[in-house]
Amino acid sequence: MRIAYAADDENDTTRAVVTYLEEQGHEVVAVAPAQPWPQLGAAVGAAVAGGEVDYGVVLCWTGTGTAIAANKLALSLKRLAPDVAVEVVQAFLDTTESDPDERANIERLRELEG
């Protein structure tokens, strides 16, 4: 898989996530290097929406702003240890289909996205 990746800081958590993705055979596509979180979140989201990559992973201090900007998986650098961040990414990528009980809500989100 091609996975867009961006972070507004580099630390043990970001390195652990990139290393994990590469060890799993994924191509990590760095986007928006050295950009503030709104730009990097939007850049990752645009790469996914444009079909350039299959998934996007963004990391910032809380994970909130990048999630809003990217509308993709966003992780908190402040709250997650490297091994937990890798676990979250693994669970995200290993999930092949959504919870059947949530399909209606997921469709509602798609409608909101236009």
DSSP file (Angstrom, degrees, kcal/mol; ACC not computed):
  #  RESIDUE AA STRUCTURE BP1 BP2  ACC     N-H-->O    O-->H-N    N-H-->O    O-->H-N    TCO  KAPPA ALPHA  PHI   PSI    X-CA   Y-CA   Z-CA
    1    1 A M              0   0    0      0, 0.0    26,-2.8     0, 0.0     2,-0.6   0.000 360.0 360.0 360.0 147.9    0.0    0.0    0.0
    2    2 A R  E     -a   27   0A   0     24,-0.2    52,-2.8    26,-0.1    53,-1.4  -0.890 360.0-171.2 -96.1 125.6    1.0    3.6   -0.6
    3    3 A I  E     -ab  28  55A   0     24,-3.0    26,-2.9    -2,-0.6    53,-0.2  -0.967  17.1-140.6-125.7 118.0    0.5    5.6    2.6
    4    4 A A  E     -ab  29  56A   0     51,-2.7    53,-2.6    -2,-0.5     2,-0.4  -0.539  27.5-172.3 -71.8 141.1    0.8    9.4    2.8
    5    5 A Y  E     +ab  30  57A   0     24,-2.5    26,-2.4    -2,-0.2     2,-0.3  -0.998  14.5 160.5-140.7 139.0    2.5   10.4    6.0
    6    6 A A  E     + b   0  58A   0     51,-1.6    53,-2.0    -2,-0.4     2,-0.3  -0.978   7.7 179.5-155.2 149.9    3.2   13.8    7.7
    7    7 A A  E     - b   0  59A   0     -2,-0.3    27,-0.4    51,-0.2    28,-0.3  -0.990  29.1-140.6-147.8 147.1    4.0   15.0   11.2
    8    8 A D  S    S+     0   0    0     51,-1.6     2,-0.3    -2,-0.3    52,-0.1   0.394  92.7  25.9 -89.8   5.2    4.7   18.5   12.6
    9    9 A D  S    S-     0   0    0     50,-0.3     2,-0.5     2,-0.0    50,-0.1  -0.971  74.0-132.4-155.1 157.9    7.5   17.1   14.8
   10   10 A E        +     0   0    0     -2,-0.3     2,-0.2     4,-0.1    -3,-0.0  -0.980  43.8 128.9-119.6 130.0    9.9   14.2   14.6
   11   11 A N  S  > S-     0   0    0     -2,-0.5     4,-2.4     1,-0.0     5,-0.2  -0.845  72.5 -65.1-156.3-169.0   10.4   12.0   17.7
   12   12 A D  H  > S+     0   0    0     -2,-0.2     4,-2.2     1,-0.2     5,-0.1   0.860 128.7  53.0 -58.8 -36.6   10.5    8.4   18.8
   13   13 A T  H  > S+     0   0    0      2,-0.2     4,-2.2     1,-0.2    -1,-0.2   0.938 110.3  44.9 -67.0 -47.1    6.8    8.0   18.0
   14   14 A T  H  > S+     0   0    0      1,-0.2     4,-2.4     2,-0.2     5,-0.2   0.922 114.7  48.7 -64.5 -42.2    7.0    9.3   14.5
   15   15 A R  H  X S+     0   0    0     -4,-2.4     4,-2.6     1,-0.2    -1,-0.2   0.892 110.1  52.2 -64.2 -38.5   10.0    7.2   13.7
   16   16 A A  H  X S+     0   0    0     -4,-2.2     4,-2.5    -5,-0.2    -1,-0.2   0.907 110.3  48.2 -63.8 -41.7    8.3    4.1   15.2
   17   17 A V  H  X S+     0   0    0     -4,-2.2     4,-2.5     2,-0.2    -2,-0.2   0.941 114.0  45.2 -65.4 -47.6    5.3    4.6   13.0
   18   18 A V  H  X S+     0   0    0     -4,-2.4     4,-2.5     1,-0.2     5,-0.2   0.926 114.0  49.7 -62.5 -44.7    7.3    5.1    9.8
   19   19 A T  H  X S+     0   0    0     -4,-2.6     4,-2.7    -5,-0.2    -1,-0.2   0.925 111.1  49.7 -60.0 -45.5    9.6    2.1   10.6
   20   20 A Y  H  X S+     0   0    0     -4,-2.5     4,-1.6     2,-0.2    -2,-0.2   0.944 111.1  48.6 -59.0 -49.2    6.5   -0.1   11.3
   21   21 A L  H  <>S+     0   0    0     -4,-2.5     5,-2.2     1,-0.2    -1,-0.2   0.917 113.9  46.1 -59.5 -44.3    4.8    0.9    8.0
   22   22 A E  H ><5S+     0   0    0     -4,-2.5     3,-1.7     1,-0.2    -1,-0.2   0.895 109.3  54.4 -66.8 -39.6    8.0    0.2    6.0
   23   23 A E  H 3<5S+     0   0    0     -4,-2.7    -1,-0.2     1,-0.3    -2,-0.2   0.791 103.8  57.0 -63.8 -26.7    8.7   -3.1    7.8
   24   24 A Q  T 3<5S-     0   0    0     -4,-1.6    -1,-0.3    -3,-0.2    -2,-0.2   0.426 124.7-105.1 -83.4   1.4    5.2   -4.2    6.8
   25   25 A G  T < 5S+     0   0    0     -3,-1.7     2,-0.2     1,-0.3    -3,-0.2   0.563  73.2 141.4  89.8   9.2    6.1   -3.5    3.1
   26   26 A H      < -     0   0    0     -5,-2.2     2,-0.7    -6,-0.2    -1,-0.3  -0.562  53.8-124.3 -83.7 148.0    4.1   -0.3    2.7
   27   27 A E  E     -a    2   0A   0    -26,-2.8   -24,-3.0    -2,-0.2     2,-0.6  -0.841  24.5-150.2 -89.3 116.3    5.5    2.6    0.7
   28   28 A V  E     -a    3   0A   0     -2,-0.7     2,-0.7   -26,-0.2   -24,-0.2  -0.796   7.6-162.1 -92.0 120.1    5.5    5.7    2.9
   29   29 A V  E     -a    4   0A   0    -26,-2.9   -24,-2.5    -2,-0.6     2,-0.4  -0.887  10.2-146.7-106.0 106.1    5.1    8.9    1.0
   30   30 A A  E     -a    5   0A   0     -2,-0.7     2,-0.3   -26,-0.2   -24,-0.2  -0.578  22.0-177.1 -74.2 127.4    6.2   11.9    3.0
   31   31 A V        +     0   0    0    -26,-2.4   -24,-0.2    -2,-0.4    13,-0.1  -0.918  55.6   8.9-124.0 152.8    4.1   14.9    2.2
   32   32 A A  S >  S-     0   0    0     -2,-0.3     3,-1.2     1,-0.1    -1,-0.2   0.868  76.2-163.0  51.2  49.5    4.3   18.5    3.5
   33   33 A P  T 3   +     0   0    0      0, 0.0    -1,-0.1     0, 0.0   -25,-0.1  -0.356  69.8   8.1 -63.7 143.1    7.6   18.2    5.3
   34   34 A A  T 3  S+     0   0    0    -27,-0.4   -26,-0.1     1,-0.2    -2,-0.1   0.795  99.1 133.0  58.7  33.4    8.3   21.0    7.8
   35   35 A Q    <   -     0   0    0     -3,-1.2    -1,-0.2   -28,-0.3   -28,-0.0  -0.796  63.9 -98.4-108.9 154.6    4.8   22.5    7.5
   36   36 A P    >>  -     0   0    0      0, 0.0     4,-2.1     0, 0.0     3,-0.6  -0.317  46.0 -99.8 -64.7 157.5    2.4   23.6   10.2
   37   37 A W  H 3> S+     0   0    0      1,-0.2     4,-2.6     2,-0.2     5,-0.3   0.799 118.7  57.7 -56.8 -35.2   -0.2   21.0   11.1
   38   38 A P  H 3> S+     0   0    0      0, 0.0     4,-2.1     0, 0.0    -1,-0.2   0.942 111.7  42.7 -61.7 -41.8   -3.1   22.6    9.1
   39   39 A Q  H <> S+     0   0    0     -3,-0.6     4,-2.4     2,-0.2    -2,-0.2   0.907 115.8  47.2 -69.1 -41.0   -1.1   22.3    5.9
   40   40 A L  H  X S+     0   0    0     -4,-2.1     4,-2.2     2,-0.2     5,-0.2   0.902 112.6  49.7 -70.3 -37.1    0.2   18.9    6.5
   41   41 A G  H  X S+     0   0    0     -4,-2.6     4,-2.3    -5,-0.2    -1,-0.2   0.932 113.7  45.5 -62.8 -44.9   -3.2   17.6    7.5
   42   42 A A  H  X S+     0   0    0     -4,-2.1     4,-2.6    -5,-0.3    -2,-0.2   0.883 111.2  53.5 -66.0 -37.9   -4.8   19.0    4.4
   43   43 A A  H  X S+     0   0    0     -4,-2.4     4,-2.0     2,-0.2    -1,-0.2   0.908 110.9  45.5 -65.1 -42.0   -1.9   17.7    2.2
   44   44 A V  H  X S+     0   0    0     -4,-2.2     4,-2.0     2,-0.2     5,-0.2   0.934 113.4  50.0 -66.2 -45.2   -2.3   14.2    3.4
   45   45 A G  H  X S+     0   0    0     -4,-2.3     4,-2.8     1,-0.2    -2,-0.2   0.899 111.0  49.5 -59.0 -41.2   -6.1   14.4    3.1
   46   46 A A  H  X S+     0   0    0     -4,-2.6     4,-2.4     2,-0.2     6,-0.3   0.872 107.6  54.3 -66.7 -36.9   -5.7   15.7   -0.5
   47   47 A A  H  <>S+     0   0    0     -4,-2.0     5,-1.6     2,-0.2     6,-1.3   0.897 113.3  42.6 -64.0 -39.4   -3.3   12.9   -1.4
   48   48 A V  H ><5S+     0   0    0     -4,-2.0     3,-1.5     4,-0.2    -2,-0.2   0.947 115.7  47.6 -70.1 -48.9   -5.8   10.3   -0.2
   49   49 A A  H 3<5S+     0   0    0     -4,-2.8    -2,-0.2     1,-0.3    -1,-0.2   0.842 110.7  53.1 -62.2 -33.2   -8.8   12.0   -1.8
   50   50 A G  T 3<5S-     0   0    0     -4,-2.4    -1,-0.3    -5,-0.2    -2,-0.2   0.477 112.8-118.0 -82.3  -2.1   -6.9   12.4   -5.1
   51   51 A G  T < 5S+     0   0    0     -3,-1.5    -3,-0.2    -4,-0.2    -2,-0.1   0.581  80.0 123.5  78.9   9.0   -6.0    8.8   -5.3
   52   52 A E  S   <S+     0   0    0     -5,-1.6     2,-0.3    -6,-0.3    -4,-0.2   0.805  81.1  18.2 -70.2 -28.3   -2.3    9.3   -5.1
   53   53 A V        -     0   0    0     -6,-1.3    -2,-0.2    -9,-0.1   -50,-0.2  -0.888  69.8-130.2-137.2 165.6   -2.1    7.1   -2.0
   54   54 A D  S    S+     0   0    0    -52,-2.8     2,-0.3    -2,-0.3   -51,-0.2   0.846  87.8   5.3 -85.7 -37.6   -4.3    4.4   -0.4
   55   55 A Y  E     -b    3   0A   0    -53,-1.4   -51,-2.7     2,-0.0     2,-0.4  -0.910  63.6-138.8-141.4 165.7   -4.3    5.8    3.2
   56   56 A G  E     -b    4   0A   0     -2,-0.3    17,-0.8   -53,-0.2     2,-0.4  -0.994  10.2-171.7-131.2 140.3   -3.0    8.8    5.1
   57   57 A V  E     +bc   5  73A   0    -53,-2.6   -51,-1.6    -2,-0.4     2,-0.4  -0.996   9.7 179.2-129.0 125.7   -1.4    9.0    8.6
   58   58 A V  E     -bc   6  74A   0     15,-2.1    17,-2.1    -2,-0.4     2,-0.4  -0.960   7.4-165.1-125.7 145.7   -0.8   12.3   10.3
   59   59 A L  E     +bc   7  75A   0    -53,-2.0   -51,-1.6    -2,-0.4   -50,-0.3  -0.997  17.5 152.5-131.1 133.6    0.7   13.0   13.6
   60   60 A C  E     - c   0  76A   0     15,-1.9    17,-3.0    -2,-0.4    18,-0.3  -0.854  60.7 -78.7-143.5-177.5    0.7   16.2   15.7
   61   61 A W  S    S+     0   0    0     -2,-0.3    17,-2.7    15,-0.2    18,-0.5   0.891 126.4   8.5 -56.9 -45.4    0.9   17.1   19.4
   62   62 A T  S    S-     0   0    0     14,-0.2    14,-0.3    15,-0.2    -1,-0.2   0.685  89.4-131.7-106.6 -23.4   -2.8   16.2   20.1
   63   63 A G  S  > S+     0   0    0     12,-0.3     4,-1.1    10,-0.0    13,-0.1   0.293  82.2 100.9  87.9 -10.4   -3.9   14.6   16.9
   64   64 A T  H  > S+     0   0    0      2,-0.2     4,-2.1     1,-0.1     5,-0.2   0.965  78.1  43.3 -74.9 -54.3   -7.0   16.9   16.9
   65   65 A G  H  > S+     0   0    0      1,-0.2     4,-2.6     2,-0.2     5,-0.2   0.897 115.2  48.7 -62.3 -42.0   -6.1   19.6   14.4
   66   66 A T  H  > S+     0   0    0      1,-0.2     4,-3.2     2,-0.2     5,-0.4   0.862 108.6  54.8 -67.5 -33.4   -4.6   17.2   11.9
   67   67 A A  H  X S+     0   0    0     -4,-1.1     4,-2.6     2,-0.2    -1,-0.2   0.912 110.7  45.8 -64.0 -41.0   -7.7   15.0   12.1
   68   68 A I  H  < S+     0   0    0     -4,-2.1    -2,-0.2     2,-0.2    -1,-0.2   0.935 118.3  42.2 -65.4 -45.9   -9.9   18.0   11.3
   69   69 A A  H  < S+     0   0    0     -4,-2.6    -2,-0.2    -5,-0.2    -1,-0.2   0.875 128.3  28.9 -69.9 -37.9   -7.6   19.1    8.4
   70   70 A A  H  < S-     0   0    0     -4,-3.2    -3,-0.2    -5,-0.2    -2,-0.2   0.783  82.4-147.7 -95.0 -30.1   -7.0   15.6    7.0
   71   71 A N     <  +     0   0    0     -4,-2.6     2,-0.2    -5,-0.4    -4,-0.1   0.883  69.2  96.4  56.1  40.1  -10.2   13.7    7.9
   72   72 A K  S    S-     0   0    0     -6,-0.3    -1,-0.3    -5,-0.2     2,-0.2  -0.718  90.6 -43.4-138.6-173.0   -7.9   10.6    8.2
   73   73 A L  E     +c   57   0A   0    -17,-0.8   -15,-2.1    -2,-0.2     2,-0.4  -0.441  61.4 179.4 -61.7 123.1   -6.1    8.7   10.9
   74   74 A A  E     -c   58   0A   0     -2,-0.2     2,-0.3   -17,-0.2   -15,-0.2  -0.995   8.6-161.2-130.2 135.9   -4.4   11.3   13.2
   75   75 A L  E     -c   59   0A   0    -17,-2.1   -15,-1.9    -2,-0.4     2,-0.5  -0.874  19.4-119.8-120.2 149.2   -2.4   10.4   16.3
   76   76 A S  E  >  -c   60   0A   0     -2,-0.3     4,-1.2   -14,-0.3   -15,-0.2  -0.760  12.2-165.1 -88.4 122.6   -1.3   12.4   19.3
   77   77 A L  T  4 S+     0   0    0    -17,-3.0   -16,-0.2    -2,-0.5   -15,-0.2   0.792  92.2  52.0 -71.9 -27.9    2.5   12.8   19.8
   78   78 A K  T  4 S+     0   0    0    -17,-2.7    -1,-0.2   -18,-0.3   -16,-0.1   0.851 117.4  33.6 -75.9 -36.1    1.8   14.0   23.3
   79   79 A R  T  4 S+     0   0    0    -18,-0.5     2,-0.5     2,-0.0    -2,-0.2   0.579 104.5  73.5-102.4 -12.5   -0.4   11.1   24.5
   80   80 A L     <  -     0   0    0     -4,-1.2   -67,-0.1     4,-0.0    -1,-0.0  -0.900  64.3-142.9-114.6 130.3    0.9    8.0   22.7
   81   81 A A     >  -     0   0    0     -2,-0.5     4,-2.6     1,-0.1     3,-0.4  -0.481  38.2-103.8 -74.3 157.0    4.0    6.1   23.4
   82   82 A P  H  > S+     0   0    0      0, 0.0     4,-2.2     0, 0.0     5,-0.2   0.884 120.8  49.6 -52.9 -43.9    5.7    4.7   20.2
   83   83 A D  H  > S+     0   0    0      1,-0.2     4,-1.9     2,-0.2     5,-0.1   0.865 112.0  48.3 -67.3 -33.9    4.5    1.2   20.7
   84   84 A V  H  > S+     0   0    0     -3,-0.4     4,-2.4     2,-0.2    -1,-0.2   0.898 109.5  52.8 -71.3 -39.7    0.9    2.3   21.2
   85   85 A A  H  X S+     0   0    0     -4,-2.6     4,-2.3     1,-0.2    -2,-0.2   0.916 110.0  48.4 -60.1 -42.8    1.1    4.5   18.1
   86   86 A V  H  X S+     0   0    0     -4,-2.2     4,-2.7    -5,-0.2    -1,-0.2   0.903 109.6  53.0 -63.6 -41.0    2.2    1.5   16.1
   87   87 A E  H  X S+     0   0    0     -4,-1.9     4,-2.6     2,-0.2    -2,-0.2   0.905 109.0  49.3 -60.1 -42.5   -0.6   -0.6   17.6
   88   88 A V  H  X S+     0   0    0     -4,-2.4     4,-2.5     2,-0.2    -2,-0.2   0.929 112.2  47.5 -63.7 -45.8   -3.2    2.1   16.5
   89   89 A V  H  X S+     0   0    0     -4,-2.3     4,-2.5     1,-0.2     5,-0.2   0.915 112.0  50.9 -61.4 -42.9   -1.8    2.2   13.0
   90   90 A Q  H  X S+     0   0    0     -4,-2.7     4,-2.2     1,-0.2    -2,-0.2   0.932 111.5  46.6 -60.9 -46.8   -1.8   -1.6   12.8
   91   91 A A  H  X S+     0   0    0     -4,-2.6     4,-0.9     1,-0.2    -1,-0.2   0.897 111.7  52.4 -62.8 -40.2   -5.4   -1.8   13.9
   92   92 A F  H >< S+     0   0    0     -4,-2.5     3,-0.5     1,-0.2    -2,-0.2   0.932 114.5  40.9 -60.6 -47.3   -6.4    0.9   11.4
   93   93 A L  H 3< S+     0   0    0     -4,-2.5    -1,-0.2     1,-0.2    -2,-0.2   0.798 112.9  54.6 -74.1 -28.3   -4.7   -0.9    8.5
   94   94 A D  H 3< S+     0   0    0     -4,-2.2     2,-0.8    -5,-0.2    -1,-0.2   0.603  81.9 100.4 -81.5 -11.5   -6.0   -4.3    9.6
   95   95 A T    <<  +     0   0    0     -4,-0.9     3,-0.1    -3,-0.5    -4,-0.0  -0.655  46.6 177.5 -79.2 111.3   -9.6   -3.3    9.7
   96   96 A T        +     0   0    0     -2,-0.8     2,-0.3     1,-0.2    -1,-0.2   0.762  63.7  11.6 -89.8 -25.9  -11.1   -4.5    6.5
   97   97 A E  S    S-     0   0    0      0, 0.0    -1,-0.2     0, 0.0     2,-0.0  -0.993  79.9-104.4-149.8 156.6  -14.7   -3.5    7.0
   98   98 A S        -     0   0    0     -2,-0.3     5,-0.1     1,-0.1    -2,-0.0  -0.280  50.0 -80.7 -78.2 163.7  -16.6   -1.3    9.4
   99   99 A D    >   -     0   0    0      1,-0.2     3,-2.4     3,-0.1     4,-0.4  -0.465  38.2-134.8 -60.4 123.7  -18.8   -2.5   12.2
  100  100 A P  G >  S+     0   0    0      0, 0.0     3,-1.0     0, 0.0     4,-0.3   0.816 104.8  60.7 -54.5 -31.4  -22.2   -3.4   10.6
  101  101 A D  G 3  S+     0   0    0      1,-0.2     4,-0.2     2,-0.1     3,-0.2   0.689 106.4  47.3 -69.2 -16.6  -24.0   -1.5   13.4
  102  102 A E  G <> S+     0   0    0     -3,-2.4     4,-2.5     1,-0.1    -1,-0.2   0.389  79.1 100.2-105.5   2.3  -22.3    1.7   12.3
  103  103 A R  H <> S+     0   0    0     -3,-1.0     4,-2.3    -4,-0.4     5,-0.2   0.886  82.6  51.5 -58.3 -40.4  -22.8    1.5    8.6
  104  104 A A  H  > S+     0   0    0     -4,-0.3     4,-1.9     1,-0.2    -1,-0.2   0.908 111.5  47.4 -64.1 -40.7  -25.8    3.9    8.7
  105  105 A N  H  > S+     0   0    0      2,-0.2     4,-2.0    -4,-0.2    -2,-0.2   0.881 110.4  52.1 -68.1 -37.1  -23.7    6.4   10.6
  106  106 A I  H  X S+     0   0    0     -4,-2.5     4,-2.0     1,-0.2    -2,-0.2   0.901 108.7  50.9 -64.9 -39.9  -20.8    6.0    8.2
  107  107 A E  H  X S+     0   0    0     -4,-2.3     4,-2.1    -5,-0.2    -1,-0.2   0.890 106.6  54.8 -63.8 -38.5  -23.1    6.7    5.3
  108  108 A R  H  X S+     0   0    0     -4,-1.9     4,-2.0     1,-0.2    -1,-0.2   0.897 106.6  51.6 -61.0 -39.8  -24.3    9.8    7.1
  109  109 A L  H  X S+     0   0    0     -4,-2.0     4,-1.8     1,-0.2    -1,-0.2   0.913 107.8  51.9 -62.3 -42.1  -20.7   11.0    7.3
  110  110 A R  H  X S+     0   0    0     -4,-2.0     4,-0.6     1,-0.2    -2,-0.2   0.895 108.2  51.7 -61.2 -39.4  -20.3   10.5    3.6
  111  111 A E  H >< S+     0   0    0     -4,-2.1     3,-0.9     1,-0.2    -1,-0.2   0.891 108.0  51.9 -64.4 -38.9  -23.4   12.5    3.0
  112  112 A L  H 3< S+     0   0    0     -4,-2.0    -1,-0.2     1,-0.2    -2,-0.2   0.841 102.8  59.2 -65.3 -32.9  -22.0   15.4    5.1
  113  113 A E  H 3<        0   0    0     -4,-1.8    -1,-0.2    -5,-0.1    -2,-0.2   0.658 360.0 360.0 -71.9 -14.8  -18.8   15.3    3.1
  114  114 A G    <<        0   0    0     -3,-0.9    -3,-0.2    -4,-0.6    -2,-0.1   0.460 360.0 360.0  87.2 360.0  -20.8   16.0    0.0
